[in-house]
């Protein structure tokens, strides 16, 4: 039986995708490049922020720019904690880190930090959506 596609305007759909990306970002998979895991950390944060915007009835353009998404939340009256704002640095992993030669190699420490930042965003959004 074919799976039903989840509604793209449902914040829960976006959160499910964010959780999946976070699990990938925190996975220790032999042979997987750290840059790719950082990409999933960025994707986790991006999808979580978009989930919050949708829950607030706000639209957003297709963008990987986390600073832009945070500014949209703030413009809508959301108080974004500094720990969540710190995740805007993950934007660099959205494109550049996915291709050879565009950035320096990522260290395990950077990967752990990226995953931690993404997890902070995910937890914050999940908490906000439970209210």
Buried (B, 14 or more C-beta within 10 A) or exposed (E): EEEEEEEEEEBEBBBBBBBBBBEBBBEEEEEEBBBBBBBBBBBBBBBBBBBBBBBBEBEBEEBBBBEBBBBBBEEEEBEBEEEBBBBBBBBBBBEBBBEEEEBEEBEEEBBBBBBBBBBBBBBBBBEBBEE
